[in-house]
Amino acid sequence: MTPLVFHPIYSQLDLPERHRFPIEKYVGIRDELVKRGIESSRFVAPTPIDNETLVTYFSEHYVRTLTTGELDRQAMRRIGFPWSEQLIERTRTAVAGTRLTAQLALETGKALNLTGGYHHAFSDFGSGFCLFNDLYIAAKTMQQSTEIENVLIVDLDVHQGDGTAKLAENDPDIFTLSIHGEKNFPYRKQQSDLDIGLAKGTGDDEYLSTLEEALTLALRQFQPDAIIYDAGVDVHINDDLGHLNITTEGVYQRDKQVFELAHRLGVPIAAVIGGGYQRDIAALVDVHIQLYRAAGVIT
């Protein structure tokens, strides 16, 4: 049975009215999964990650000043959230959720977090609603297993995984693949191992064929022992920040393609939900739920 990682704190963050970040979506996904027959007891709750672990991957100064509220106002503005103890506790738990998802994927072959994809966080600063890069932590966590050397990070969020690319640039055993909107945030891109920028208005057919070609190309260069998948749905046609024309069915077929790759290779896969910014939370949850359909968690 595929493990599902969730904590109610994922959706517990007091934000200014009309703030761009759809904090309610995480509990919305949990509720929809329960509505579709997933028992509440099936969700596994993470324990917040501590500073000692964080400084293994990120700047000690950044970790300390961020978690104590000493980070300067400009740096917090770049992150996009007002500082609060609640923000730090939520972040610690969400990042720990992705790390736990990676660990459970090694045990069961497949695991999904109901948050995650904080790929704009670098070693010494945060950006774009991302404080600590959970994808990089997950990759390094997987590599602690004697059976895992090479990890492929497939990032299909509409925004390039710039923080992940930079963190992993000197890690030959982590391969970063990003398919994203070319004319979208971040406007200064980093160099992944494989980057494909898509034009505004790209639709299902071109998107899915591009993904197939990209995965084939990645496998020619790299033989993964595990996959981490960022399934951002801000590629959706109705997303406020995406500018692509991918339908809900296209999102499902995309997610299915990635899970089928892991199955074909016989490698574990850990998936996170990534971005998605429709203000209609119910509509947004419906797009995110395609990940769980594609993984066979629900029908």
C-alpha positions, -999 to +999 in steps of 0.1 A: +000+000+000+014+034-011+023+055+020+008+090+021+025+117+042+004+145+057+003+168+087-026+193+094+001+220+099+006+219+061-024+242+059-019+261+091-004+295+083-020+329+089-014+350+058-025+385+048-058+387+030-056+379-007-021+365-003-010+346-034-002+313-017-031+289-015-024+275+020-058+257+022-050+233-006-031+207+015-059+199+038-082+201+008-062+173-009-064+152+023-101+157+026-107+148-010-086+116-006-107+107+025-139+114+005-127+090-021-122+062+003-087+067+019-089+059+056-076+087+079-053+062+096-034+057+064-017+091+066+017+092+081+027+123+101+062+136+099+082+150+129+096+185+123+132+186+110+158+203+134+185+228+128+212+203+132+199+184+102+193+215+082+228+229+085+240+196+070+226+209+037+223+247+041+242+277+053+244+277+091+240+315+091+209+313+070+193+285+090+200+303+123+188+337+112+157+324+094+145+301+122+151+328+149+134+356+130+167+375+126+167+373+088+165+408+073+133+422+058+146+421+022+154+384+024+120+376+039+104+397+011+122+375-015+107+344+002+073+359+000+059+352+035+058+373+066+080+358+093+063+340+122+070+311+145+041+293+128+058+297+094+090+281+108+072+252+124+051+246+093+082+247+072+101+223+094+072+198+092+067+201+055+103+196+047+104+166+071+074+153+052+093+151+020+123+135+038+099+109+053+084+103+019+118+095+005+125+071+033+091+054+028+096+052-009+128+032-003+108+008+019+077+004-003+088+014-038+065+045-039+054+072-015+036+106-018+037+137+003+007+160+004+030+191+002+065+196-010+084+209-040+102+239-024+126+241-052+134+278-052+154+276-019+191+278-022+218+270+003+219+305+018+186+321+009+150+314+002+128+325-027+093+321-042+076+307-011+104+282-005+125+284+027+144+251+026+149+228-004+131+196+004+139+180-029+176+182-023+172+169+012+152+140-001+178+131-027+206+131-001+184+111+023+179+084-003+216+083-009+222+073+027+208+039+017+236+015+005+213+006-024+210+041-037+237+060-055+221+079-084+190+100-079+170+116-107+149+147-097+121+152-122+108+187-117+076+194-138+065+225-119+059+254-143+087+273-126+123+262-131+138+244-101+166+269-098+175+262-062+177+225-067+198+229-098+223+251-079+224+229-048+231+198-069+254+213-095+285+196-080+267+163-072+273+140-102+251+114-086+221+137-086+206+145-120+182+175-122+156+176-150+134+207-152+106+213-178+092+247-172+077+278-187+106+297-204+091+332-198+082+326-162+096+329-127+125+327-119+136+351-146+172+343-139+174+306-145+201+283-131+216+254-151+200+220-144+215+189-159+187+190-184+165+221-189+136+225-213+118+258-215+083+258-229+066+287-247+035+303-234+003+285-245+020+250-248-007+224-249-011+187-239+003+170-270+035+191-272+039+189-235+036+151-232+058+144-262+084+168-248+083+150-215+088+116-231+117+129-251+133+145-220+130+114-199+146+093-228+174+118-230+180+119-193+182+081-192+209+082-219+230+103-196+221+089-162+210+056-147+189+064-116+186+041-086+157+063-074+134+091-086+121+122-068+091+138-086+079+174-083+044+172-098+035+209-098+001+216-113+008+253-121+011+240-157-027+238-158-046+259-182-066+276-154-036+284-132-032+320-124+006+319-127+013+292-152+007+305-188+006+270-202-025+253-216-023+218-200-057+202-193-066+182-162-063+150-183-029+162-195-017+165-159-030+130-152-012+116-183+020+134-173+020+120-138+012+086-151+042+088-175+066+095-146+052+067-124+054+043-153+090+052-158+098+043-122+079+010-125+097+002-158+131+009-143+122-009-110+133+020-089+116+037-059+098+070-065+090+098-040+065+123-052+055+158-039+027+180-052+046+212-061+030+245-071-006+253-081-021+287-077-058+287-087-077+308-062-106+283-065-093+258-040-118+230-050-107+233-086-071+234-076-075+203-054-091+185-084-060+191-105-036+180-077-056+149-071-045+136-105-012+127-089-029+102-066-049+088-094-018+083-115+000+066-086-029+042-082-039+055-047-074+062-059-094+055-091 
